[in-house]
Amino acid sequence: MTFQNPSPEAIKALLRRVKTIAVVGLSPKPARPSFGVSQAMQRFGYRIVPVRPALAEVLGEKAYARLADIPFSVDLVNVFRESAAIPEVVDEVLAFAQTHGAPALWIQEGIVHDEAAEKARAAGLTVVMDRCIYKDHVRWMP
């Protein structure tokens, strides 16, 4: 079975509901897509929480080595990691959900792992995969 994203209406509702976005794999390098997308989302009013080992801060926000290190809830986990890393990230998101409530999961454009995405969905998470959160925000949000 091939993974199916939520409907455009459901994605719009998700973007309206989300306030805080943990970005797994956020690079401190301005030329990287993770930086540009996260910076744009920050300018749209979302709080960005960087998740990347060995960094103190990115985009003026304290960085955390792992999702488990974030001491507060987030509404969405946006993933900028290669496809092979997605199962591990899903496991981290599911563990985080046990203590902080289930965030939605957004796996960025060009990153696909059907099995891991289905595992997250089966656990009750809203999952968007192989889509760019920035492009969807620009396309659908007023």
N, CA, C and O atoms as a MOPAC input file, in Angstrom:
PM7 MOZYME 1SCF
protein

 N      0.83800 1    -1.18800 1     0.00000 1
 C      0.00000 1     0.00000 1     0.00000 1
 C      0.88000 1     1.24800 1     0.00000 1
 O      1.87200 1     1.32100 1     0.72600 1
 N      0.50800 1     2.21600 1    -0.81400 1
 C      1.25800 1     3.45700 1    -0.89100 1
 C      0.68400 1     4.47600 1     0.08600 1
 O     -0.53300 1     4.60700 1     0.22000 1
 N      1.55700 1     5.18300 1     0.75300 1
 C      1.16700 1     6.19500 1     1.72600 1
 C      0.37000 1     7.31100 1     1.04400 1
 O      0.71900 1     7.75500 1    -0.04900 1
 N     -0.68200 1     7.74800 1     1.69100 1
 C     -1.49000 1     8.85500 1     1.19100 1
 C     -1.44800 1    10.00500 1     2.19300 1
 O     -1.69100 1     9.80900 1     3.38400 1
 N     -1.14000 1    11.20100 1     1.70700 1
 C     -1.14300 1    12.37600 1     2.56800 1
 C     -2.57100 1    12.76700 1     2.92700 1
 O     -3.51800 1    12.38400 1     2.24000 1
 N     -2.72200 1    13.53400 1     4.00800 1
 C     -4.04500 1    14.07100 1     4.32300 1
 C     -4.53100 1    14.95900 1     3.17100 1
 O     -3.74600 1    15.38100 1     2.32100 1
 N     -5.82200 1    15.22900 1     3.16100 1
 C     -6.39500 1    16.09000 1     2.11800 1
 C     -5.83700 1    17.50800 1     2.24900 1
 O     -5.33700 1    17.87900 1     3.31100 1
 N     -5.91800 1    18.30200 1     1.18000 1
 C     -5.50200 1    19.70200 1     1.28800 1
 C     -6.21800 1    20.43300 1     2.42800 1
 O     -5.61100 1    21.26100 1     3.10800 1
 N     -7.49100 1    20.13700 1     2.63900 1
 C     -8.23800 1    20.79000 1     3.72400 1
 C     -7.64900 1    20.41600 1     5.08500 1
 O     -7.53000 1    21.26500 1     5.96800 1
 N     -7.28300 1    19.14500 1     5.25000 1
 C     -6.69800 1    18.69700 1     6.51300 1
 C     -5.31400 1    19.32000 1     6.72400 1
 O     -4.95800 1    19.65900 1     7.85300 1
 N     -4.53500 1    19.47200 1     5.65500 1
 C     -3.21700 1    20.10400 1     5.77000 1
 C     -3.38700 1    21.58300 1     6.13500 1
 O     -2.64500 1    22.10000 1     6.97000 1
 N     -4.34200 1    22.25700 1     5.52500 1
 C     -4.60900 1    23.66700 1     5.87300 1
 C     -4.99200 1    23.78400 1     7.34500 1
 O     -4.50900 1    24.67400 1     8.04600 1
 N     -5.85200 1    22.89300 1     7.81000 1
 C     -6.27700 1    22.91800 1     9.21600 1
 C     -5.07300 1    22.68300 1    10.13000 1
 O     -4.95400 1    23.32500 1    11.17500 1
 N     -4.19100 1    21.77900 1     9.74700 1
 C     -2.98200 1    21.51100 1    10.51600 1
 C     -2.11800 1    22.76500 1    10.60600 1
 O     -1.66200 1    23.12500 1    11.69100 1
 N     -1.88900 1    23.42800 1     9.48500 1
 C     -1.05300 1    24.63100 1     9.47500 1
 C     -1.67100 1    25.75200 1    10.31900 1
 O     -0.94600 1    26.54300 1    10.92200 1
 N     -2.98700 1    25.82100 1    10.36200 1
 C     -3.66000 1    26.82800 1    11.20100 1
 C     -3.51700 1    26.50000 1    12.68900 1
 O     -3.40600 1    27.40200 1    13.51900 1
 N     -3.52100 1    25.21000 1    13.02200 1
 C     -3.49000 1    24.75000 1    14.41000 1
 C     -2.09000 1    24.83300 1    15.01900 1
 O     -1.95200 1    25.08200 1    16.21600 1
 N     -1.06400 1    24.62900 1    14.21600 1
 C      0.31900 1    24.53800 1    14.68700 1
 C      0.85500 1    25.91700 1    15.09400 1
 O      0.64200 1    26.91500 1    14.40500 1
 N      1.55300 1    25.94100 1    16.23100 1
 C      2.23400 1    27.16200 1    16.69600 1
 C      3.73700 1    26.92500 1    16.87600 1
 O      4.54600 1    27.81300 1    16.60800 1
 N      4.10400 1    25.71600 1    17.33300 1
 C      5.49800 1    25.39700 1    17.63500 1
 C      5.93800 1    24.20600 1    16.78700 1
 O      5.28700 1    23.16100 1    16.77600 1
 N      7.06100 1    24.38000 1    16.07300 1
 C      7.57100 1    23.35400 1    15.16700 1
 C      8.98300 1    22.95200 1    15.58400 1
 O      9.89500 1    23.77800 1    15.55800 1
 N      9.16800 1    21.69100 1    15.96700 1
 C     10.50800 1    21.14900 1    16.19100 1
 C     11.04400 1    20.71500 1    14.83200 1
 O     10.38800 1    19.95800 1    14.11700 1
 N     12.22800 1    21.19000 1    14.47700 1
 C     12.80400 1    20.87800 1    13.16700 1
 C     14.00600 1    19.95600 1    13.36200 1
 O     15.07300 1    20.38500 1    13.80100 1
 N     13.80900 1    18.68300 1    13.02800 1
 C     14.86300 1    17.67200 1    13.14600 1
 C     15.77200 1    17.78000 1    11.92800 1
 O     15.33200 1    17.63600 1    10.78700 1
 N     17.05100 1    18.03600 1    12.19900 1
 C     18.01200 1    18.17900 1    11.10500 1
 C     18.17300 1    19.61100 1    10.63400 1
 O     18.65700 1    19.84000 1     9.52500 1
 N     17.78100 1    20.57900 1    11.44900 1
 C     17.91400 1    21.98800 1    11.07200 1
 C     19.38600 1    22.37300 1    11.00400 1
 O     20.10300 1    22.29300 1    12.00100 1
 N     19.82700 1    22.78500 1     9.83400 1
 C     21.21700 1    23.18100 1     9.62600 1
 C     21.42400 1    24.64300 1    10.00600 1
 O     20.53100 1    25.46700 1     9.81000 1
 N     22.59800 1    24.96900 1    10.54900 1
 C     22.90200 1    26.36900 1    10.83400 1
 C     23.37900 1    27.12000 1     9.58800 1
 O     23.62500 1    28.32500 1     9.65400 1
 N     23.51100 1    26.42900 1     8.45800 1
 C     24.02800 1    27.03100 1     7.22100 1
 C     22.87900 1    27.64000 1     6.41200 1
 O     21.96400 1    26.92700 1     6.00000 1
 N     22.92500 1    28.96900 1     6.18300 1
 C     21.83300 1    29.64000 1     5.47100 1
 C     21.53400 1    29.08000 1     4.07200 1
 O     20.41300 1    29.23200 1     3.58600 1
 N     22.49100 1    28.45000 1     3.43000 1
 C     22.25600 1    27.92000 1     2.08400 1
 C     21.47800 1    26.60100 1     2.08100 1
 O     21.01200 1    26.16200 1     1.03000 1
 N     21.33600 1    25.97200 1     3.23900 1
 C     20.64700 1    24.67900 1     3.30900 1
 C     19.12900 1    24.86900 1     3.31400 1
 O     18.62500 1    25.81300 1     3.92200 1
 N     18.39900 1    23.97500 1     2.63800 1
 C     16.93300 1    24.08700 1     2.62400 1
 C     16.31000 1    24.11400 1     4.01700 1
 O     15.34700 1    24.84600 1     4.24500 1
 N     16.84400 1    23.32700 1     4.95000 1
 C     16.25300 1    23.29900 1     6.29600 1
 C     16.31400 1    24.67100 1     6.95100 1
 O     15.38700 1    25.05500 1     7.66500 1
 N     17.38500 1    25.41200 1     6.72000 1
 C     17.52600 1    26.74700 1     7.30200 1
 C     16.53900 1    27.71800 1     6.65100 1
 O     15.81800 1    28.43700 1     7.34300 1
 N     16.51200 1    27.73300 1     5.32100 1
 C     15.63400 1    28.66300 1     4.61000 1
 C     14.16400 1    28.42700 1     4.90000 1
 O     13.41300 1    29.37600 1     5.12700 1
 N     13.75000 1    27.17900 1     4.89400 1
 C     12.35000 1    26.84500 1     5.17700 1
 C     12.00600 1    27.22100 1     6.61500 1
 O     10.96400 1    27.82400 1     6.86900 1
 N     12.88100 1    26.86600 1     7.55400 1
 C     12.61200 1    27.16600 1     8.95900 1
 C     12.59300 1    28.66900 1     9.21500 1
 O     11.76000 1    29.15600 1     9.97900 1
 N     13.49800 1    29.40100 1     8.58800 1
 C     13.52600 1    30.85300 1     8.73400 1
 C     12.22700 1    31.46600 1     8.20000 1
 O     11.65800 1    32.36300 1     8.82200 1
 N     11.76600 1    30.98400 1     7.05700 1
 C     10.50800 1    31.48500 1     6.49500 1
 C      9.33300 1    31.16000 1     7.40600 1
 O      8.47000 1    32.01200 1     7.62300 1
 N      9.28300 1    29.94800 1     7.94100 1
 C      8.18800 1    29.57400 1     8.84100 1
 C      8.22500 1    30.43900 1    10.10400 1
 O      7.18100 1    30.81400 1    10.63700 1
 N      9.42600 1    30.74900 1    10.57300 1
 C      9.58700 1    31.63200 1    11.73300 1
 C      9.01500 1    33.02000 1    11.39800 1
 O      8.33200 1    33.62700 1    12.22300 1
 N      9.29000 1    33.50600 1    10.21700 1
 C      8.77200 1    34.81900 1     9.79500 1
 C      7.24800 1    34.80000 1     9.66200 1
 O      6.59600 1    35.83100 1     9.82700 1
 N      6.68700 1    33.63700 1     9.36700 1
 C      5.22100 1    33.50600 1     9.29200 1
 C      4.59300 1    33.45900 1    10.68300 1
 O      3.36800 1    33.46500 1    10.80700 1
 N      5.42700 1    33.41300 1    11.74200 1
 C      4.90100 1    33.46600 1    13.09900 1
 C      4.98700 1    32.17700 1    13.89700 1
 O      4.53400 1    32.12800 1    15.04100 1
 N      5.56100 1    31.13500 1    13.31400 1
 C      5.71500 1    29.86800 1    14.03400 1
 C      6.97100 1    29.92800 1    14.90500 1
 O      7.96600 1    30.54300 1    14.52100 1
 N      6.92300 1    29.29600 1    16.06600 1
 C      8.13400 1    29.14700 1    16.87300 1
 C      8.88600 1    27.92600 1    16.36100 1
 O      8.31900 1    26.83900 1    16.25300 1
 N     10.15100 1    28.10800 1    16.04900 1
 C     10.99300 1    27.03100 1    15.54600 1
 C     11.87800 1    26.52500 1    16.68500 1
 O     12.52500 1    27.31600 1    17.37100 1
 N     11.90300 1    25.20900 1    16.88300 1
 C     12.73400 1    24.57400 1    17.89700 1
 C     13.73600 1    23.66800 1    17.17100 1
 O     13.36700 1    22.58900 1    16.70800 1
 N     14.99800 1    24.09600 1    17.07000 1
 C     15.99500 1    23.28900 1    16.35600 1
 C     16.31500 1    21.98600 1    17.10500 1
 O     16.47600 1    21.98000 1    18.32600 1
 N     16.40100 1    20.89100 1    16.35200 1
 C     16.81300 1    19.60100 1    16.90800 1
 C     17.98400 1    19.11600 1    16.07200 1
 O     17.82400 1    18.59700 1    14.96700 1
 N     19.17100 1    19.30500 1    16.64400 1
 C     20.39100 1    18.90500 1    15.95300 1
 C     21.52200 1    18.84200 1    16.97000 1
 O     21.78300 1    19.81700 1    17.67300 1
 N     22.19800 1    17.69100 1    17.05000 1
 C     23.30700 1    17.56400 1    18.01200 1
 C     24.41900 1    18.57800 1    17.73500 1
 O     24.62200 1    19.00600 1    16.59900 1
 N     25.12400 1    18.94500 1    18.78700 1
 C     26.33700 1    19.76600 1    18.71300 1
 C     26.08600 1    21.22500 1    18.33800 1
 O     27.02200 1    21.93100 1    17.96200 1
 N     24.86200 1    21.67900 1    18.43200 1
 C     24.57800 1    23.09500 1    18.18800 1
 C     23.96400 1    23.70200 1    19.43400 1
 O     23.17800 1    23.05500 1    20.12600 1
 N     24.32300 1    24.94800 1    19.71700 1
 C     23.74300 1    25.64600 1    20.86600 1
 C     22.45300 1    26.35100 1    20.47100 1
 O     21.48500 1    26.36300 1    21.23000 1
 N     22.44700 1    26.94700 1    19.26000 1
 C     21.24400 1    27.63800 1    18.80300 1
 C     21.27200 1    27.82100 1    17.29800 1
 O     22.32800 1    27.84800 1    16.66600 1
 N     20.07400 1    27.94700 1    16.74700 1
 C     19.89900 1    28.23900 1    15.32900 1
 C     18.69700 1    29.17600 1    15.23400 1
 O     17.70100 1    28.98800 1    15.93300 1
 N     18.79000 1    30.16700 1    14.38300 1
 C     17.70300 1    31.12700 1    14.17900 1
 C     17.25600 1    31.78800 1    15.49200 1
 O     16.08000 1    32.10200 1    15.67200 1
 N     18.21700 1    31.99100 1    16.40700 1
 C     17.91600 1    32.64600 1    17.67000 1
 C     17.19300 1    31.78300 1    18.68500 1
 O     16.76300 1    32.28300 1    19.72500 1
 N     17.05000 1    30.49400 1    18.40300 1
 C     16.36300 1    29.57300 1    19.32100 1
 C     17.34900 1    28.53200 1    19.84700 1
 O     18.22100 1    28.06300 1    19.11500 1
 N     17.20000 1    28.17900 1    21.12100 1
 C     18.02000 1    27.13000 1    21.72200 1
 C     17.82600 1    25.83300 1    20.94900 1
 O     16.69900 1    25.44200 1    20.64500 1
 N     18.93100 1    25.17600 1    20.63700 1
 C     18.88000 1    23.89400 1    19.93500 1
 C     18.95800 1    22.73900 1    20.93600 1
 O     19.59200 1    22.85000 1    21.98500 1
 N     18.30800 1    21.64400 1    20.59400 1
 C     18.31100 1    20.42800 1    21.41200 1
 C     18.92800 1    19.30300 1    20.60000 1
 O     18.71900 1    19.21100 1    19.39000 1
 N     19.69200 1    18.44700 1    21.27200 1
 C     20.37700 1    17.34800 1    20.58200 1
 C     19.37800 1    16.32000 1    20.04200 1
 O     19.56700 1    15.75500 1    18.96500 1
 N     18.29800 1    16.08800 1    20.82400 1
 C     17.29800 1    15.08300 1    20.44200 1
 C     15.91500 1    15.60400 1    20.81500 1
 O     15.78300 1    16.50200 1    21.64700 1
 N     14.90700 1    15.04500 1    20.20500 1
 C     13.53500 1    15.41500 1    20.58600 1
 C     13.31500 1    15.20400 1    22.07800 1
 O     12.67500 1    16.02500 1    22.73500 1
 N     13.84200 1    14.11200 1    22.61100 1
 C     13.64300 1    13.77900 1    24.02600 1
 C     14.17400 1    14.85200 1    24.96100 1
 O     13.76400 1    14.91800 1    26.12000 1
 N     15.07900 1    15.69500 1    24.47700 1
 C     15.66400 1    16.74900 1    25.30800 1
 C     14.78500 1    17.98800 1    25.39600 1
 O     15.03000 1    18.85000 1    26.24000 1
 N     13.78100 1    18.09800 1    24.55700 1
 C     12.88900 1    19.26400 1    24.57800 1
 C     11.97100 1    19.13500 1    25.79900 1
 O     11.24900 1    18.14600 1    25.92300 1
 N     11.99200 1    20.12200 1    26.69900 1
 C     11.22500 1    19.99400 1    27.93900 1
 C      9.77500 1    20.48200 1    27.85400 1
 O      9.11700 1    20.63100 1    28.88400 1
 N      9.28000 1    20.72600 1    26.66400 1
 C      7.91900 1    21.21900 1    26.48600 1
 C      7.30100 1    20.56900 1    25.25300 1
 O      7.99900 1    19.93800 1    24.45900 1
 N      6.00800 1    20.72300 1    25.10100 1
 C      5.30600 1    20.14600 1    23.95800 1
 C      5.56100 1    20.95700 1    22.68900 1
 O      5.80100 1    22.16300 1    22.73900 1
 N      5.50500 1    20.27700 1    21.57200 1
 C      5.52900 1    20.93600 1    20.26400 1
 C      4.30700 1    20.45300 1    19.49200 1
 O      3.78100 1    19.37200 1    19.76200 1
 N      3.86400 1    21.24700 1    18.54500 1
 C      2.67400 1    20.89700 1    17.76800 1
 C      2.99700 1    20.04300 1    16.54800 1
 O      2.16800 1    19.26600 1    16.07400 1
 N      4.22900 1    20.20500 1    16.05000 1
 C      4.61200 1    19.54100 1    14.80600 1
 C      6.10000 1    19.24900 1    14.84100 1
 O      6.89000 1    20.05900 1    15.32500 1
 N      6.47900 1    18.08100 1    14.32100 1
 C      7.88800 1    17.75500 1    14.10400 1
 C      8.09900 1    17.74900 1    12.59900 1
 O      7.49700 1    16.94900 1    11.88200 1
 N      8.96300 1    18.65100 1    12.12200 1
 C      9.28400 1    18.76700 1    10.69900 1
 C     10.65900 1    18.14200 1    10.49300 1
 O     11.61700 1    18.52100 1    11.16700 1
 N     10.76500 1    17.18600 1     9.56800 1
 C     11.98300 1    16.38400 1     9.44200 1
 C     12.74100 1    16.69200 1     8.15400 1
 O     12.21200 1    16.57800 1     7.04800 1
 N     13.99800 1    17.08400 1     8.34200 1
 C     14.95400 1    17.26700 1     7.24900 1
 C     16.08700 1    16.27100 1     7.45100 1
 O     17.20700 1    16.66100 1     7.78200 1
 N     15.80700 1    15.00800 1     7.25600 1
 C     16.81300 1    13.94600 1     7.34900 1
 C     16.61400 1    13.03600 1     6.14600 1
 O     15.54400 1    13.03900 1     5.53600 1
 N     17.63200 1    12.26200 1     5.80100 1
 C     17.51300 1    11.36300 1     4.66200 1
 C     16.48700 1    10.26500 1     4.96700 1
 O     16.19400 1     9.95800 1     6.12300 1
 N     15.96300 1     9.69700 1     3.90100 1
 C     14.90400 1     8.68100 1     4.03300 1
 C     15.29700 1     7.54700 1     4.97700 1
 O     14.46300 1     7.06700 1     5.74400 1
 N     16.55900 1     7.11400 1     4.92800 1
 C     16.99800 1     5.99800 1     5.76900 1
 C     16.89500 1     6.32300 1     7.25900 1
 O     16.81600 1     5.40600 1     8.07600 1
 N     16.89300 1     7.59200 1     7.62900 1
 C     16.82100 1     7.99100 1     9.03900 1
 C     15.39000 1     8.10100 1     9.55500 1
 O     15.18500 1     8.25100 1    10.76000 1
 N     14.39900 1     8.03000 1     8.67300 1
 C     13.01000 1     8.27500 1     9.07400 1
 C     12.49200 1     7.26000 1    10.09100 1
 O     11.81300 1     7.67700 1    11.03000 1
 N     12.76400 1     5.95400 1     9.97500 1
 C     12.26900 1     5.03800 1    11.01800 1
 C     12.75200 1     5.41500 1    12.42000 1
 O     11.98100 1     5.35500 1    13.37700 1
 N     14.01500 1     5.80100 1    12.54500 1
 C     14.55200 1     6.20800 1    13.84900 1
 C     13.85700 1     7.48300 1    14.33000 1
 O     13.51900 1     7.59900 1    15.50700 1
 N     13.64600 1     8.43300 1    13.42700 1
 C     12.97400 1     9.68000 1    13.80500 1
 C     11.53900 1     9.39400 1    14.25200 1
 O     11.07100 1     9.97000 1    15.23400 1
 N     10.84200 1     8.51300 1    13.53900 1
 C      9.47200 1     8.15700 1    13.92900 1
 C      9.46500 1     7.55600 1    15.33800 1
 O      8.59900 1     7.88400 1    16.14900 1
 N     10.42100 1     6.68500 1    15.62400 1
 C     10.50000 1     6.10700 1    16.97200 1
 C     10.71200 1     7.20300 1    18.02100 1
 O     10.11600 1     7.15500 1    19.09700 1
 N     11.56000 1     8.18900 1    17.70900 1
 C     11.78800 1     9.31000 1    18.63300 1
 C     10.50900 1    10.12400 1    18.82200 1
 O     10.18800 1    10.52700 1    19.94000 1
 N      9.78300 1    10.36500 1    17.73300 1
 C      8.53700 1    11.13000 1    17.81600 1
 C      7.51400 1    10.37800 1    18.66600 1
 O      6.83000 1    10.98200 1    19.49300 1
 N      7.40800 1     9.08000 1    18.46900 1
 C      6.45000 1     8.29000 1    19.24600 1
 C      6.82100 1     8.27100 1    20.73000 1
 O      5.93700 1     8.32300 1    21.58500 1
 N      8.11500 1     8.19700 1    21.04500 1
 C      8.55100 1     8.25600 1    22.44000 1
 C      8.26000 1     9.63700 1    23.03300 1
 O      7.81700 1     9.74100 1    24.17700 1
 N      8.50700 1    10.68700 1    22.26100 1
 C      8.21700 1    12.05600 1    22.69700 1
 C      6.72200 1    12.21700 1    22.97900 1
 O      6.32600 1    12.87400 1    23.94200 1
 N      5.90500 1    11.61100 1    22.12900 1
 C      4.44800 1    11.70000 1    22.28000 1
 C      3.97000 1    11.08100 1    23.59000 1
 O      2.94400 1    11.49200 1    24.13100 1
 N      4.70400 1    10.10100 1    24.10100 1
 C      4.32100 1     9.44800 1    25.36000 1
 C      4.36800 1    10.41800 1    26.53900 1
 O      3.57800 1    10.29800 1    27.47600 1
 N      5.28000 1    11.36700 1    26.49500 1
 C      5.44600 1    12.29300 1    27.61500 1
 C      4.91600 1    13.69700 1    27.34900 1
 O      4.61600 1    14.43400 1    28.28800 1
 N      4.79700 1    14.07400 1    26.07800 1
 C      4.43700 1    15.45600 1    25.74900 1
 C      3.18000 1    15.58200 1    24.88200 1
 O      2.84000 1    16.68400 1    24.45200 1
 N      2.49800 1    14.48600 1    24.62500 1
 C      1.35800 1    14.53300 1    23.70500 1
 C      1.84700 1    14.35600 1    22.27700 1
 O      2.99700 1    14.65600 1    21.95600 1
 N      0.96500 1    13.87000 1    21.43600 1
 C      1.36300 1    13.51100 1    20.07600 1
 C      1.41500 1    14.72300 1    19.16300 1
 O      0.38800 1    15.34900 1    18.89800 1
 N      2.59700 1    15.05600 1    18.68300 1
 C      2.68000 1    16.11000 1    17.68700 1
 C      2.34900 1    15.54000 1    16.30700 1
 O      2.38100 1    14.32600 1    16.10600 1
 N      2.03900 1    16.40400 1    15.38300 1
 C      1.92300 1    15.96500 1    13.99200 1
 C      3.34600 1    15.77800 1    13.45600 1
 O      4.30600 1    16.30800 1    14.01700 1
 N      3.46600 1    15.02500 1    12.37500 1
 C      4.77400 1    14.73400 1    11.77500 1
 C      4.75500 1    15.18300 1    10.32400 1
 O      3.87900 1    14.78800 1     9.55600 1
 N      5.72200 1    16.00600 1     9.95300 1
 C      5.85200 1    16.48300 1     8.57400 1
 C      7.21600 1    16.05400 1     8.07800 1
 O      8.24000 1    16.47900 1     8.61300 1
 N      7.23400 1    15.20700 1     7.05100 1
 C      8.46900 1    14.72300 1     6.45100 1
 C      8.63000 1    15.49100 1     5.14000 1
 O      7.79900 1    15.38500 1     4.23900 1
 N      9.70300 1    16.25900 1     5.04900 1
 C      9.86200 1    17.22700 1     3.97200 1
 C      9.88500 1    16.60600 1     2.56500 1
 O     10.10700 1    15.40900 1     2.37900 1
 N      9.65000 1    17.46900 1     1.61300 1
 C      9.64800 1    17.12900 1     0.18900 1
 C     10.93100 1    16.38500 1    -0.18900 1
 O     12.03300 1    16.79300 1     0.18100 1
 N     10.76800 1    15.29900 1    -0.92400 1
 C     11.91100 1    14.51400 1    -1.37800 1
 C     12.33000 1    13.41600 1    -0.41500 1
 O     13.23400 1    12.63500 1    -0.71400 1
 N     11.67600 1    13.35300 1     0.74200 1
 C     12.01300 1    12.34000 1     1.74400 1
 C     10.81200 1    11.40300 1     1.88800 1
 O      9.71600 1    11.83400 1     2.24700 1
 N     11.03300 1    10.12200 1     1.60400 1
 C      9.93300 1     9.15900 1     1.60700 1
 C     10.34800 1     7.89700 1     2.34800 1
 O     11.40900 1     7.32700 1     2.09500 1
 N      9.49300 1     7.47400 1     3.26400 1
 C      9.65200 1     6.16300 1     3.90800 1
 C      8.24400 1     5.71300 1     4.29200 1
 O      7.76700 1     5.99900 1     5.39000 1
 N      7.58600 1     5.00300 1     3.37100 1
 C      6.18100 1     4.62000 1     3.54500 1
 C      5.93200 1     3.85200 1     4.84200 1
 O      4.98200 1     4.14500 1     5.56800 1
 N      6.78300 1     2.87300 1     5.13100 1
 C      6.56500 1     2.01900 1     6.30000 1
 C      6.60400 1     2.84400 1     7.59600 1
 O      5.74400 1     2.68300 1     8.46200 1
 N      7.59300 1     3.71600 1     7.72300 1
 C      7.71000 1     4.52800 1     8.94000 1
 C      6.55100 1     5.51900 1     9.04400 1
 O      6.02100 1     5.74200 1    10.13200 1
 N      6.15600 1     6.11100 1     7.91900 1
 C      5.03100 1     7.05300 1     7.93200 1
 C      3.74800 1     6.34300 1     8.35300 1
 O      2.96100 1     6.89100 1     9.12600 1
 N      3.53300 1     5.13700 1     7.85500 1
 C      2.34300 1     4.36500 1     8.24400 1
 C      2.39200 1     3.99300 1     9.73000 1
 O      1.36100 1     3.99000 1    10.40300 1
 N      3.58300 1     3.68200 1    10.23900 1
 C      3.72900 1     3.35600 1    11.66600 1
 C      3.30200 1     4.56300 1    12.51300 1
 O      2.59100 1     4.40500 1    13.50500 1
 N      3.73300 1     5.75600 1    12.12500 1
 C      3.36500 1     6.97000 1    12.86600 1
 C      1.86600 1     7.21900 1    12.77400 1
 O      1.23100 1     7.57500 1    13.76600 1
 N      1.30400 1     7.03500 1    11.59500 1
 C     -0.13600 1     7.24200 1    11.42100 1
 C     -0.92500 1     6.23000 1    12.24900 1
 O     -1.91900 1     6.58000 1    12.88500 1
 N     -0.47700 1     4.97200 1    12.23800 1
 C     -1.16100 1     3.92300 1    13.00500 1
 C     -1.13900 1     4.22600 1    14.50000 1
 O     -2.02000 1     3.78600 1    15.23900 1
 N     -0.12100 1     4.98500 1    14.94700 1
 C     -0.01900 1     5.36600 1    16.36100 1
 C     -0.85900 1     6.60200 1    16.67900 1
 O     -0.86700 1     7.07600 1    17.81500 1
 N     -1.56400 1     7.12000 1    15.67600 1
 C     -2.47100 1     8.23400 1    15.91600 1
 C     -1.96700 1     9.60100 1    15.50300 1
 O     -2.65400 1    10.59900 1    15.72300 1
 N     -0.78700 1     9.67400 1    14.91000 1
 C     -0.25700 1    10.96600 1    14.48500 1
 C     -0.79300 1    11.36400 1    13.12000 1
 O     -1.02300 1    10.50900 1    12.26400 1
 N     -0.99100 1    12.64800 1    12.92000 1
 C     -1.22000 1    13.18300 1    11.58500 1
 C      0.14200 1    13.21000 1    10.90700 1
 O      1.10100 1    13.73800 1    11.47000 1
 N      0.24000 1    12.64500 1     9.70400 1
 C      1.52200 1    12.55100 1     9.01500 1
 C      1.38500 1    13.12300 1     7.60500 1
 O      0.48700 1    12.75700 1     6.84600 1
 N      2.30100 1    14.02700 1     7.28200 1
 C      2.43100 1    14.57100 1     5.92900 1
 C      3.82600 1    14.18400 1     5.46800 1
 O      4.79600 1    14.36000 1     6.20500 1
 N      3.93500 1    13.65700 1     4.24600 1
 C      5.23600 1    13.19200 1     3.76200 1
 C      5.46700 1    13.63500 1     2.32600 1
 O      4.53600 1    13.71700 1     1.52500 1
 N      6.73300 1    13.92100 1     2.01600 1
 C      7.15500 1    14.28900 1     0.66900 1
 C      6.45900 1    15.57100 1     0.19500 1
 O      6.10300 1    15.70300 1    -0.97600 1
 N      6.27600 1    16.50600 1     1.12500 1
 C      5.72100 1    17.82100 1     0.81000 1
 C      6.54700 1    18.86300 1     1.53700 1
 O      7.10700 1    18.58900 1     2.59900 1
 N      6.62600 1    20.05800 1     0.97000 1
 C      7.35600 1    21.15400 1     1.59500 1
 C      6.38800 1    22.01400 1     2.40200 1
 O      5.43500 1    22.56600 1     1.85200 1
 N      6.63500 1    22.12700 1     3.70300 1
 C      5.75800 1    22.90000 1     4.57800 1
 C      5.71300 1    24.36900 1     4.14900 1
 O      4.66600 1    25.01000 1     4.23300 1
 N      6.84600 1    24.89900 1     3.69100 1
 C      6.88500 1    26.29400 1     3.23700 1
 C      6.00100 1    26.48000 1     2.00000 1
 O      5.18900 1    27.40400 1     1.94000 1
 N      6.16700 1    25.60300 1     1.02500 1
 C      5.37300 1    25.72100 1    -0.21100 1
 C      3.87800 1    25.58500 1     0.09700 1
 O      3.05900 1    26.32300 1    -0.45100 1
 N      3.52700 1    24.64400 1     0.97000 1
 C      2.10700 1    24.48200 1     1.31500 1
 C      1.58100 1    25.69900 1     2.07000 1
 O      0.44200 1    26.11800 1     1.86400 1
 N      2.40500 1    26.26200 1     2.93900 1
 C      1.98600 1    27.45800 1     3.67400 1
 C      1.72700 1    28.60700 1     2.69800 1
 O      0.69600 1    29.27400 1     2.77300 1
 N      2.66300 1    28.82900 1     1.79000 1
 C      2.50600 1    29.91800 1     0.82300 1
 C      1.28700 1    29.68600 1    -0.07100 1
 O      0.55800 1    30.62600 1    -0.38900 1
 N      1.06900 1    28.44300 1    -0.47300 1
 C     -0.04000 1    28.10400 1    -1.37700 1
 C     -1.39000 1    28.26500 1    -0.69900 1
 O     -2.33900 1    28.73100 1    -1.33000 1
 N     -1.50100 1    27.88700 1     0.58200 1
 C     -2.82500 1    27.74800 1     1.18100 1
 C     -3.16500 1    28.69600 1     2.31700 1
 O     -4.34200 1    28.85100 1     2.64500 1
 N     -2.18800 1    29.32900 1     2.92200 1
 C     -2.51100 1    30.15600 1     4.08300 1
 C     -2.69000 1    31.62100 1     3.66000 1
 O     -1.92900 1    32.12800 1     2.83600 1
 N     -3.69500 1    32.29700 1     4.22400 1
 C     -3.95800 1    33.69700 1     3.83500 1
 C     -2.85100 1    34.63300 1     4.29800 1
 O     -2.91800 1    35.83800 1     4.05300 1

